[in-house]
């Protein structure tokens, strides 16, 4: 049996034995490989990352295999591959590392539940806000289904590593290759927050919509440049590299009209998100006008301490007919630790339409194109936040 035949059969056997590699660990490895592909389009870099994973994981997996199964796994491999039991140079079970010959004496057995350690993988490169709609999936009418939890393990199976869902620096410590475990420390992977959005059409009555449009156009002079909250939590900061638009804070009677409708549909919206109803302690609302070149880069509405009580965001789309702008799509991103993971939903602004999403969802607004640059031809939204 050649070294390559042994390695191929050995890998196949290990992937099918949950005592060697738990479903949680397999899922983690797939996530690491996927992130490495997203982080770099360079084939040489991807190949180097894959080699590090194979070398690090292979040693730990091999130790577990021979500690649990001993020579019996060799018998299984030979029986499955149909090759005679004569192994080169030795009848004892060799230790197999990815990228090395199988005739190396195995190291001291390790406990079967020793944590598998993963290599450092650079985070995905940031994406520009103007994402091509040709590659974007069609926005669903409801939230994505929740991922099913991993199947329970039998009592005598090795437990998965203790992964804490939280924020951690990308500079995970790497242990020495000469240590007894011979791997790297497991990264604590933050939880992925899925893009969730509920879209409702024909939200206001036609008369209410007409009155809102007339009110907005009549108060053009009162619109002010949009502000953002700085990383230090200071409000009232203008940053044209992050956000560009104009806002109106005094909505008159239209704030009460929109909030009455929002409260009416909120229970069904929360049910679609899998969230419980909550007492609304505070409401913020404003009208935003986005004209030619205006945008809002990726952000979460509850990221700063001063707005951490924000719970649900709503964005109501309206404009003067006929519509005179393009772009301005709302993108809801899957995210990990306030960074994009690649998946997103695209919501194209439609007259008299409203979208709800949790304030923790990472989102952005694509640049608006308005040839006339007239205020009346802007992309308008009545957007707000419900505080818990």
C-alpha positions as CSV (number, residue, x, y, z in Angstrom):
1,X,0.0,0.0,0.0
2,X,1.6,3.3,-1.1
3,X,1.7,6.4,1.1
4,X,-0.8,8.2,-1.1
5,X,-3.3,5.3,-1.0
6,X,-3.0,5.2,2.8
7,X,-3.5,8.9,3.2
8,X,-6.6,9.0,0.9
9,X,-8.2,6.1,2.7
10,X,-7.2,7.4,6.1
11,X,-8.8,10.8,5.5
12,X,-12.0,9.3,4.3
13,X,-12.3,7.0,7.3
14,X,-11.7,9.8,9.8
15,X,-14.3,12.2,8.3
16,X,-16.9,9.5,8.8
17,X,-16.1,8.7,12.4
18,X,-17.5,11.3,14.8
19,X,-15.3,10.0,17.6
20,X,-12.4,11.5,15.7
21,X,-13.9,14.7,14.3
22,X,-17.1,16.0,15.7
23,X,-19.7,17.8,13.5
24,X,-18.9,21.1,15.3
25,X,-15.2,20.7,14.4
26,X,-15.9,19.9,10.7
27,X,-18.2,22.9,10.5
28,X,-15.4,25.1,12.0
29,X,-12.8,23.8,9.4
30,X,-15.2,24.5,6.5
31,X,-15.8,28.1,7.8
32,X,-12.0,28.7,8.1
33,X,-11.4,27.5,4.6
34,X,-14.3,29.6,3.2
35,X,-13.0,32.7,5.0
36,X,-9.5,32.1,3.5
37,X,-11.0,32.1,0.0
38,X,-12.9,35.3,0.7
39,X,-9.9,37.0,2.1
40,X,-7.7,36.5,-0.9
41,X,-8.1,35.8,-4.6
42,X,-4.5,34.8,-4.8
43,X,-4.2,31.1,-5.5
44,X,-0.8,30.9,-3.8
45,X,-2.1,32.5,-0.6
46,X,-5.1,30.1,-0.5
47,X,-2.8,27.1,-1.1
48,X,-0.5,28.2,1.8
49,X,-3.5,28.6,4.1
50,X,-4.8,25.2,3.1
51,X,-1.4,23.6,3.8
52,X,-1.2,25.1,7.3
53,X,-4.7,23.8,8.1
54,X,-3.8,20.3,6.8
55,X,-0.5,20.2,8.7
56,X,-2.0,21.5,12.0
57,X,-5.3,19.6,12.0
58,X,-3.8,16.4,10.5
59,X,-1.5,15.9,13.5
60,X,-4.2,16.3,16.1
61,X,-6.7,14.1,14.2
62,X,-4.1,11.4,13.8
63,X,-3.3,11.4,17.5
64,X,-7.0,11.0,18.3
65,X,-7.4,8.2,15.8
66,X,-4.6,6.0,17.1
67,X,-5.4,6.8,20.7
68,X,-9.0,5.6,20.1
69,X,-8.7,2.9,17.5
70,X,-5.1,1.8,17.4
71,X,-4.4,-0.7,14.7
72,X,-8.1,-1.4,14.1
73,X,-8.4,1.6,12.0
74,X,-5.6,0.3,9.7
75,X,-7.6,-2.9,9.3
76,X,-10.7,-0.9,8.4
77,X,-8.8,1.1,5.8
78,X,-7.3,-1.9,4.2
79,X,-10.7,-3.7,4.1
80,X,-12.4,-0.7,2.6
81,X,-9.7,-0.2,0.0
82,X,-9.3,-3.9,-1.0
83,X,-5.5,-3.7,-0.6
84,X,-3.6,-6.5,1.0
85,X,-2.5,-6.1,4.6
86,X,1.2,-5.8,3.9
87,X,2.2,-2.3,4.8
88,X,5.5,-0.9,3.8
89,X,8.4,-1.5,6.3
90,X,6.3,-2.0,9.4
91,X,3.3,-4.0,10.7
92,X,2.5,-1.4,13.5
93,X,0.1,1.5,12.8
94,X,2.1,4.5,11.6
95,X,1.3,8.2,12.5
96,X,0.1,10.0,9.4
97,X,0.6,13.8,9.0
98,X,-0.7,15.7,6.0
99,X,2.3,16.2,3.7
100,X,4.6,13.6,5.3
101,X,5.3,9.9,4.7
102,X,3.4,7.4,6.8
103,X,6.5,5.5,8.1
104,X,7.0,7.9,11.0
105,X,6.8,6.6,14.6
106,X,3.6,7.9,16.3
107,X,3.9,10.4,19.1
108,X,2.6,9.7,22.6
109,X,-1.2,9.2,22.5
110,X,-3.3,12.2,23.4
111,X,-6.7,12.2,25.2
112,X,-9.5,11.8,22.6
113,X,-11.2,15.0,23.7
114,X,-8.1,17.2,23.3
115,X,-9.2,20.5,21.6
116,X,-8.4,20.8,18.0
117,X,-6.6,24.0,17.2
118,X,-7.1,26.0,14.1
119,X,-4.7,28.3,12.2
120,X,-4.9,32.1,12.0
121,X,-6.8,33.2,9.0
122,X,-6.9,36.9,7.9
123,X,-10.4,38.5,8.0
124,X,-12.2,39.1,4.7
125,X,-11.2,42.2,2.8
126,X,-13.8,45.0,3.1
127,X,-16.1,45.5,0.1
128,X,-17.0,48.8,-1.5
129,X,-20.5,50.0,-1.0
130,X,-21.5,50.0,-4.6
131,X,-22.1,46.2,-5.1
132,X,-23.2,45.1,-8.5
133,X,-26.9,44.0,-8.4
134,X,-26.2,41.4,-11.0
135,X,-24.5,39.2,-8.4
136,X,-26.9,40.0,-5.6
137,X,-29.6,37.5,-4.7
138,X,-33.3,38.6,-4.9
139,X,-34.5,40.0,-1.6
140,X,-36.8,37.4,0.1
141,X,-40.1,38.5,1.6
142,X,-39.2,37.2,5.0
143,X,-36.3,36.4,7.2
144,X,-34.0,33.5,6.5
145,X,-34.7,30.3,8.4
146,X,-32.7,29.7,11.6
147,X,-29.9,27.2,11.3
148,X,-30.6,23.9,13.1
149,X,-28.4,23.2,16.1
150,X,-25.9,20.4,15.8
151,X,-27.2,16.9,16.6
152,X,-26.6,15.7,20.2
153,X,-23.5,13.6,20.7
154,X,-23.7,10.2,22.5
155,X,-22.4,10.2,26.1
156,X,-19.1,8.5,25.3
157,X,-18.3,10.7,22.3
158,X,-15.5,13.3,22.7
159,X,-17.0,16.8,23.4
160,X,-16.5,19.6,20.9
161,X,-14.2,22.4,21.7
162,X,-15.4,25.2,24.0
163,X,-16.0,27.9,21.5
164,X,-17.3,31.1,23.1
165,X,-19.4,33.4,20.9
166,X,-17.8,36.7,21.4
167,X,-15.3,39.3,20.1
168,X,-11.6,38.4,20.0
169,X,-8.6,39.9,18.4
170,X,-7.5,38.2,15.1
171,X,-4.0,37.6,16.6
172,X,-4.7,34.2,18.2
173,X,-1.8,32.8,20.0
174,X,0.0,29.9,18.2
175,X,1.7,27.3,20.3
176,X,5.1,25.9,19.6
177,X,5.5,23.0,17.1
178,X,7.5,21.2,19.8
179,X,4.6,21.3,22.3
180,X,2.9,18.1,23.4
181,X,-0.2,18.9,21.3
182,X,1.7,20.1,18.3
183,X,-1.0,22.4,16.9
184,X,-2.3,25.9,17.2
185,X,-4.8,27.4,19.6
186,X,-8.4,27.3,18.6
187,X,-9.9,30.6,17.5
188,X,-12.9,31.8,19.3
189,X,-15.3,32.4,16.4
190,X,-17.9,35.1,17.0
191,X,-21.5,34.2,16.1
192,X,-22.7,35.0,12.6
193,X,-25.7,37.4,12.6
194,X,-27.9,36.6,9.6
195,X,-29.5,39.3,7.5
196,X,-33.1,39.5,8.5
197,X,-35.7,41.7,6.9
198,X,-39.5,41.8,6.7
199,X,-40.9,43.8,3.7
200,X,-44.5,45.1,3.6
201,X,-46.1,46.7,0.6
202,X,-48.8,49.5,0.4
203,X,-48.1,50.5,4.0
204,X,-50.0,53.8,4.0
205,X,-53.3,54.8,2.5
206,X,-53.0,56.7,-0.8
207,X,-54.2,59.9,0.8
208,X,-51.6,59.6,3.7
209,X,-48.8,59.0,1.1
210,X,-49.8,62.1,-0.9
211,X,-49.9,64.2,2.2
212,X,-46.4,63.0,3.3
213,X,-44.9,63.8,-0.1
214,X,-46.4,67.3,-0.1
215,X,-45.2,67.9,3.5
216,X,-41.7,66.8,2.6
217,X,-41.3,69.0,-0.5
218,X,-42.8,72.0,1.4
219,X,-40.1,71.7,4.1
220,X,-37.0,71.4,1.9
221,X,-35.4,74.4,3.5
222,X,-35.4,72.7,6.9
223,X,-33.4,69.6,5.8
224,X,-29.9,69.5,7.3
225,X,-26.8,67.5,6.5
226,X,-26.9,64.0,8.0
227,X,-24.7,63.3,11.0
228,X,-23.2,60.1,12.4
229,X,-22.1,58.9,15.8
230,X,-18.3,58.8,16.1
231,X,-16.5,55.7,17.3
232,X,-16.1,57.4,20.7
233,X,-19.9,57.8,21.0
234,X,-20.0,61.5,20.2
235,X,-23.1,62.5,18.3
236,X,-23.4,65.4,15.8
237,X,-20.5,64.5,13.6
238,X,-20.5,65.0,9.8
239,X,-18.5,62.4,7.9
240,X,-18.9,62.6,4.1
241,X,-16.7,59.5,3.6
242,X,-19.2,57.4,5.6
243,X,-22.6,59.0,5.0
244,X,-24.0,61.7,2.7
245,X,-27.7,62.7,2.7
246,X,-30.0,65.3,4.3
247,X,-32.5,64.8,7.1
248,X,-35.6,66.4,8.6
249,X,-36.2,65.8,12.3
250,X,-39.7,67.5,12.7
251,X,-42.2,65.2,11.0
252,X,-45.4,66.9,12.3
253,X,-48.5,64.7,12.4
254,X,-46.8,62.2,10.0
255,X,-44.7,60.7,12.8
256,X,-47.9,59.7,14.7
257,X,-49.4,58.3,11.5
258,X,-46.5,56.1,10.7
259,X,-46.0,54.9,14.3
260,X,-49.7,53.9,14.5
261,X,-49.2,51.7,11.5
262,X,-45.9,50.3,12.8
263,X,-47.4,49.4,16.2
264,X,-50.2,47.6,14.4
265,X,-48.0,45.3,12.4
266,X,-45.1,44.9,14.9
267,X,-46.4,41.7,16.6
268,X,-46.4,39.8,13.3
269,X,-43.0,41.3,12.3
270,X,-41.4,40.1,15.6
271,X,-43.0,36.7,15.1
272,X,-41.3,36.3,11.8
273,X,-38.0,37.3,13.4
274,X,-38.5,34.8,16.2
275,X,-38.5,37.6,18.7
276,X,-40.9,38.3,21.7
277,X,-42.9,41.4,22.0
278,X,-41.3,44.1,24.1
279,X,-42.3,47.4,25.7
280,X,-41.3,50.4,23.5
281,X,-39.5,52.8,25.8
282,X,-38.5,55.4,23.2
283,X,-39.0,56.1,19.4
284,X,-36.8,58.0,17.0
285,X,-38.0,59.1,13.6
286,X,-36.7,61.3,10.7
287,X,-37.2,61.9,7.0
288,X,-34.1,61.3,4.9
289,X,-33.5,62.8,1.4
290,X,-30.8,61.1,-0.7
291,X,-29.9,62.8,-4.0
292,X,-27.3,62.2,-6.7
293,X,-24.2,60.5,-5.2
294,X,-25.6,60.2,-1.7
295,X,-24.9,56.9,0.2
296,X,-24.5,55.3,3.6
297,X,-21.7,52.8,4.2
298,X,-22.1,49.6,6.2
299,X,-23.1,50.1,9.8
300,X,-25.3,48.8,12.6
301,X,-27.9,51.0,14.3
302,X,-27.1,49.9,17.8
303,X,-23.3,49.7,17.6
304,X,-22.5,52.7,19.9
305,X,-23.3,52.9,23.6
306,X,-25.5,56.0,23.3
307,X,-27.9,54.0,21.0
308,X,-27.5,50.5,22.3
309,X,-31.1,50.4,23.4
310,X,-32.3,50.5,19.8
311,X,-34.0,47.2,19.0
312,X,-35.9,47.4,15.7
313,X,-35.3,49.6,12.7
314,X,-37.9,50.5,10.1
315,X,-37.4,52.2,6.7
316,X,-40.4,53.5,4.8
317,X,-39.8,54.3,1.1
318,X,-41.6,57.1,-0.8
319,X,-40.9,59.5,-3.7
320,X,-42.6,61.9,-6.1
321,X,-44.2,60.3,-9.1
322,X,-42.8,59.6,-11.7
323,X,-39.7,58.3,-10.0
324,X,-36.6,60.2,-11.1
325,X,-33.7,58.4,-9.4
326,X,-31.9,55.0,-9.6
327,X,-29.8,53.1,-7.1
328,X,-30.2,53.6,-3.4
329,X,-30.7,49.9,-2.7
330,X,-30.8,48.9,0.9
331,X,-28.4,46.0,1.5
332,X,-28.8,43.8,4.6
333,X,-25.6,41.8,5.3
334,X,-24.8,38.6,7.1
335,X,-22.1,39.7,9.6
336,X,-19.6,38.5,12.1
337,X,-18.1,40.9,14.6
338,X,-19.5,43.9,12.6
339,X,-17.8,42.7,9.4
340,X,-19.5,41.4,6.2
341,X,-19.3,37.6,5.6
342,X,-20.4,37.7,2.0
343,X,-24.1,37.0,2.2
344,X,-26.7,39.8,1.9
345,X,-30.2,40.7,0.9
346,X,-31.0,43.5,-1.6
347,X,-34.1,45.6,-1.1
348,X,-34.9,48.0,-4.1
349,X,-36.8,51.1,-2.9
350,X,-40.5,50.8,-4.0
351,X,-43.2,53.4,-3.5
352,X,-45.2,53.0,-0.2
353,X,-43.1,50.1,1.0
354,X,-41.6,49.5,4.4
355,X,-38.9,47.2,5.7
356,X,-38.2,46.1,9.2
357,X,-35.0,44.6,10.6
358,X,-33.2,44.2,14.0
359,X,-30.9,47.2,14.8
360,X,-28.0,44.8,15.1
361,X,-28.1,43.8,11.4
362,X,-25.2,45.3,9.4
363,X,-26.6,47.3,6.5
364,X,-25.8,50.0,4.0
365,X,-27.3,52.1,1.2
366,X,-25.9,52.0,-2.3
367,X,-25.1,55.4,-4.0
368,X,-28.2,57.2,-5.5
369,X,-28.2,58.4,-9.1
370,X,-30.4,61.4,-9.8
371,X,-29.7,63.2,-13.1
372,X,-31.8,66.3,-12.3
373,X,-30.2,66.7,-8.8
374,X,-33.5,68.4,-7.9
375,X,-34.5,68.0,-4.3
376,X,-38.1,67.0,-5.3
377,X,-36.6,64.0,-7.3
378,X,-34.7,62.6,-4.3
379,X,-35.0,59.1,-2.8
380,X,-37.0,59.8,0.4
381,X,-37.4,57.5,3.4
382,X,-39.2,57.9,6.7
383,X,-36.9,55.8,8.9
384,X,-36.9,55.2,12.7
385,X,-35.9,53.1,15.6
386,X,-37.8,51.4,18.4
387,X,-36.0,51.3,21.7
388,X,-36.4,48.4,24.1
